[in-house]
Amino acid sequence: MTTLPSDTPPPKPAAQQARNPLHGITLETMVTALSAHYGWDGLAQRVPVRCFALDPSVPSSLKFLRKTPWAREKVEGLYLFMLRELRRRG
């Protein structure tokens, strides 16, 4: 186990997240932005889960995504893809 010298401060949490594009972005923000960009139908095609296809709403989607890690990962990935796509367009 490596220890830091006593005069070295521990790393700051913000520094650990500095390059994480999802840091500070809530799941609600992601779902809202994705539904605004793709629409619920487009979102359901890209992430095929019932909460996007049948009677979609932000609260029902959040409830499902918080309980389902694989679906949340897909939403996070799609959100990052959308950001890259928007950056490329200018």
Secondary structure by P-SEA (a helix, b strand, c coil): ccccccccccccccccccccccccccaaaaaaaaaaaccaaaaaaacccccccccccaaaaaaaaaacaaaaaaaaaaaaaaaaaaaaac
